[in-house]
Structures are given as structure tokens and as C-alpha cells.
Amino acid sequence: MTEMGGSPTPRHRTRYSRRRFLIMGGAFAAGLAAVIGFFKEVGGGSGSSGSGGGIFRHWPLNNVESIPHIPPEQWVIDVDGMVEQPLHLDWTAWQKLKRGDETVDFHCVEGWTVDNVTWGGVQPWTLIEQAKPLAGATFVNFHARGGEYFDNLSIDEVKNPQVLLADTLDGAPLPDDHGGTLRLVVPAQMGYKSVKWVTRIELVDRLAKGYWEQRGYPVEAPIGG
């Protein structure tokens, strides 16, 4: 791909949209500056980037929890809550699951987008089906390793084939600072729904506001919404 004049167009481009920042409106937009300040205080916050060059060079990092540095072979994921057969999968079992990949744009509520990101991994519904959800389960909570950050989707949203638990980015193992070993990817919604460092999937019968929803973010965060 080339731009006019013959210079190459980067596959991954970070775009900034003031409109997306403002479209959320009211107190939410007003409080975003405080959120950005919080990220900067805890380190690895808005405006920083990690994992070297390429796609990562202009990809801001927003982390609430400290970045875990756990070898994949030591990573485990649990599926529990309102299920008949709770799962406890180690890395060996994870690698035997049916995989898929997708190339999508990644959107942040702060107003930036990274184009053409290729994620690879397993649809979370694959795990949930194995655990046999109970009839009353209507929402799914995704918990980060540190235990502080979580967010959720409805059962119907989790069934969307674009929703992934990703372990690769552009064909390489997912870097720790971008959510490795496992990160939820929800292309149809803003990035704060895409929980990093997922170690637990919990099925519940009612909506529980996630980390940022408790601080004023909308529970539903559709792109362009």
C-alpha cells in the first residue's frame, strides 16, 4: 500500500478523533482528564507506549493494575460462577482449543484508534460452552490477574464471533504490557471493555458495573455510539 507520491503507508496507524472524545458528553468527558492524570500517576499511563517499535511505537498504554510478567506456561484461566462444570485450564489445555484470528481497528474512548490490529486467540464462548452455563446466567465478568480490574459483557455479546481472548498480536505472543498472556478483545466497543491479563471468567445473573463504569463510564460503549 502506498500514499500519493509513492511513499509507503504504515499498516498500523494511530488516528486521533476529538469527536469521539466529546461524543460521550457531559460529566463523563469532563472526568476524563482526571482519569488520564490517574494513569500517569500509576505509571504506564495514557500517552506512554511499550514493547519497542512497529505497531507499538504510537500505541498509548493505559493500565490500572501493575503489569504482570508471568511466563505463558504458568498462566491459568478459570471459568466459574453460574456454570455446571467449572473449568481450570492451564496453558497446555488452552493450546488445544479451537483458535481464530481477526484484523480490526482498536478504539480508545480517549479519542485514538490503532488501525488494522491482528489478534489471534480463542473465542470466550468456546470455554463457556464447555463449562455449561446455567439457565439464569445473563452476564459474564472478565477479571484481570491483579483482582482489581474487571468488566463485563452480556451473554449475547460474548457469543459475537469477533469477541476473542487473544494471546497473539500480529502473529507474535501478546506482550505483557498489552495484556499478555490473555486479553479480552471486543472490537465493537471501546477499549476499556477489552480487559487485560484475564485469568477468570465469571458467569452471573445480573449486571455488575466494571472498574471504569463505577467511575462514570457507560456500561455500553459501542464504537461511534
C-alpha positions as CSV (number, residue, x, y, z in Angstrom):
1,M,0.0,0.0,0.0
2,T,1.3,3.5,-0.9
3,E,0.3,7.0,-0.3
4,M,0.2,9.6,-3.1
5,G,3.7,10.4,-4.1
6,G,4.8,6.8,-3.7
7,S,5.8,6.7,0.0
8,P,4.7,3.6,1.9
9,T,1.6,3.7,4.1
10,P,2.1,2.1,7.5
11,R,-0.2,-0.8,8.1
12,H,-0.7,0.3,11.7
13,R,-1.6,4.0,12.0
14,T,-2.8,5.7,15.2
15,R,-5.5,8.2,14.5
16,Y,-6.9,10.8,16.9
17,S,-10.5,11.9,17.0
18,R,-11.7,14.8,19.1
19,R,-15.2,14.0,18.1
20,R,-15.1,10.6,19.8
21,F,-13.7,12.2,22.9
22,L,-16.6,14.7,23.0
23,I,-19.4,12.5,21.9
24,M,-19.5,10.7,25.2
25,G,-20.6,14.1,26.6
26,G,-21.3,15.7,30.0
27,A,-19.6,14.6,33.2
28,F,-18.0,11.6,31.5
29,A,-16.0,13.7,29.1
30,A,-15.3,16.2,31.9
31,G,-13.9,13.5,34.1
32,L,-11.6,12.0,31.5
33,A,-8.8,14.5,32.3
34,A,-8.7,13.1,35.8
35,V,-8.6,9.6,34.5
36,I,-5.7,10.4,32.3
37,G,-3.9,12.0,35.2
38,F,-4.5,8.9,37.3
39,F,-2.9,6.7,34.6
40,K,0.2,8.9,34.6
41,E,0.5,8.7,38.4
42,V,0.4,4.9,38.4
43,G,2.8,4.6,35.6
44,G,2.4,3.1,32.1
45,G,-0.5,5.5,31.6
46,S,-2.0,7.4,28.8
47,G,0.5,8.6,26.3
48,S,3.1,6.0,27.0
49,S,4.0,3.2,24.7
50,G,5.8,-0.1,25.2
51,S,7.2,-3.2,23.5
52,G,9.5,-1.4,21.1
53,G,8.7,-0.3,17.6
54,G,6.3,-1.2,14.9
55,I,2.7,-1.3,15.9
56,F,3.6,-0.3,19.5
57,R,5.5,2.8,18.7
58,H,2.4,5.1,18.8
59,W,0.1,2.9,20.8
60,P,-0.7,4.6,24.2
61,L,-0.9,2.3,27.2
62,N,-3.5,2.6,29.9
63,N,-3.0,0.3,32.9
64,V,-4.8,0.3,36.2
65,E,-3.0,-2.7,37.7
66,S,0.7,-3.4,37.7
67,I,1.8,-5.3,34.6
68,P,2.3,-9.0,35.4
69,H,5.3,-10.8,33.9
70,I,4.2,-14.4,34.0
71,P,5.5,-17.0,31.6
72,P,2.7,-18.4,29.4
73,E,3.3,-21.9,30.7
74,Q,2.4,-20.7,34.2
75,W,-0.8,-18.9,33.1
76,V,-4.1,-20.4,34.1
77,I,-7.7,-19.3,33.4
78,D,-10.8,-20.3,35.4
79,V,-14.4,-20.3,34.3
80,D,-16.8,-20.4,37.2
81,G,-19.9,-18.8,38.7
82,M,-23.2,-19.9,37.3
83,V,-21.9,-23.0,35.5
84,E,-22.4,-26.7,35.9
85,Q,-18.8,-27.7,35.3
86,P,-16.2,-25.0,36.4
87,L,-13.1,-25.1,34.3
88,H,-9.5,-24.6,35.3
89,L,-7.3,-24.5,32.2
90,D,-3.6,-24.5,32.1
91,W,-1.5,-23.4,29.1
92,T,-1.3,-27.0,27.7
93,A,-5.1,-27.3,27.7
94,W,-5.5,-23.8,26.3
95,Q,-3.4,-24.6,23.3
96,K,-5.7,-27.5,22.4
97,L,-8.7,-25.2,22.0
98,K,-10.1,-24.1,18.6
99,R,-8.4,-20.9,17.5
100,G,-9.2,-18.0,15.2
101,D,-7.8,-14.6,14.3
102,E,-9.2,-11.3,13.1
103,T,-7.9,-7.9,11.9
104,V,-9.8,-5.0,13.3
105,D,-9.3,-1.4,14.5
106,F,-8.8,-0.8,18.2
107,H,-10.6,2.2,19.5
108,C,-10.0,4.0,22.8
109,V,-12.5,6.3,24.4
110,E,-9.8,9.0,24.8
111,G,-10.1,9.5,21.1
112,W,-7.4,7.5,19.5
113,T,-7.6,4.4,17.2
114,V,-4.9,2.0,16.1
115,D,-5.7,0.6,12.6
116,N,-5.5,-3.0,11.4
117,V,-4.6,-4.8,14.5
118,T,-4.4,-8.6,14.0
119,W,-5.4,-10.6,17.1
120,G,-5.2,-14.3,17.5
121,G,-6.8,-16.5,20.2
122,V,-9.9,-18.3,21.3
123,Q,-13.5,-17.2,21.5
124,P,-14.5,-17.0,25.2
125,W,-17.8,-18.6,24.3
126,T,-15.8,-21.8,23.5
127,L,-14.8,-22.0,27.1
128,I,-18.2,-21.0,28.5
129,E,-19.9,-23.7,26.5
130,Q,-17.6,-26.3,28.0
131,A,-18.4,-25.1,31.5
132,K,-22.2,-25.4,30.7
133,P,-23.8,-22.1,31.8
134,L,-26.8,-22.3,34.0
135,A,-30.1,-21.0,32.5
136,G,-30.1,-18.0,34.8
137,A,-26.7,-16.7,33.7
138,T,-27.1,-13.5,31.8
139,F,-23.8,-11.6,32.1
140,V,-20.1,-12.6,32.0
141,N,-17.5,-10.8,34.2
142,F,-13.9,-10.9,32.9
143,H,-11.3,-10.4,35.7
144,A,-7.7,-9.3,35.4
145,R,-5.0,-11.1,37.2
146,G,-4.5,-8.5,39.9
147,G,-8.1,-8.8,41.0
148,E,-8.9,-5.0,40.8
149,Y,-9.9,-4.5,37.2
150,F,-12.8,-6.3,35.6
151,D,-15.5,-5.6,33.0
152,N,-18.4,-7.5,31.6
153,L,-20.5,-8.4,28.6
154,S,-23.9,-9.8,28.3
155,I,-24.2,-13.5,27.2
156,D,-25.4,-12.4,23.8
157,E,-22.4,-10.0,23.4
158,V,-19.9,-12.8,24.3
159,K,-21.4,-15.0,21.6
160,N,-20.3,-12.5,18.9
161,P,-17.6,-14.3,16.9
162,Q,-15.4,-11.2,16.9
163,V,-15.0,-11.3,20.7
164,L,-11.7,-13.1,21.5
165,L,-9.5,-14.0,24.3
166,A,-6.3,-13.0,22.5
167,D,-2.8,-14.5,23.1
168,T,-1.1,-13.1,20.0
169,L,-0.8,-9.7,18.3
170,D,0.3,-9.6,14.7
171,G,1.2,-13.2,14.9
172,A,3.6,-12.8,17.9
173,P,2.9,-13.6,21.5
174,L,0.9,-10.9,23.1
175,P,3.3,-8.6,25.0
176,D,2.8,-8.3,28.8
177,D,2.1,-4.5,28.7
178,H,-0.6,-5.0,26.1
179,G,-2.4,-7.7,28.1
180,G,-0.4,-10.9,27.8
181,T,-0.8,-13.6,28.4
182,L,-4.5,-13.4,27.7
183,R,-6.5,-10.3,26.8
184,L,-10.2,-9.9,26.0
185,V,-10.8,-8.2,22.7
186,V,-14.2,-6.6,22.0
187,P,-13.9,-4.8,18.6
188,A,-17.4,-3.4,18.6
189,Q,-16.8,-1.5,21.9
190,M,-14.3,1.0,23.3
191,G,-11.0,-0.3,24.6
192,Y,-11.8,-0.2,28.3
193,K,-14.1,-3.2,27.7
194,S,-11.1,-5.2,26.4
195,V,-9.8,-6.4,29.8
196,K,-6.1,-7.2,30.0
197,W,-4.5,-10.1,31.8
198,V,-7.6,-12.2,32.0
199,T,-7.4,-15.1,34.5
200,R,-11.1,-15.6,35.4
201,I,-14.4,-15.7,33.5
202,E,-17.3,-15.5,35.9
203,L,-20.9,-16.1,34.9
204,V,-23.5,-14.2,36.9
205,D,-27.3,-13.4,36.8
206,R,-27.1,-9.6,37.0
207,L,-25.1,-6.7,35.7
208,A,-22.1,-5.7,37.9
209,K,-20.6,-2.3,36.9
210,G,-16.9,-2.8,35.8
211,Y,-14.0,-0.8,37.1
212,W,-14.5,2.3,34.9
213,E,-18.3,2.1,34.9
214,Q,-18.1,2.5,38.7
215,R,-16.2,5.7,37.9
216,G,-18.7,7.2,35.4
217,Y,-18.1,5.4,32.2
218,P,-21.1,4.0,30.3
219,V,-21.8,0.3,30.6
220,E,-22.3,0.0,26.9
221,A,-19.5,1.6,24.9
222,P,-20.3,1.0,21.2
223,I,-17.9,2.4,18.6
224,G,-19.5,5.6,17.2
225,G,-22.1,5.4,19.9
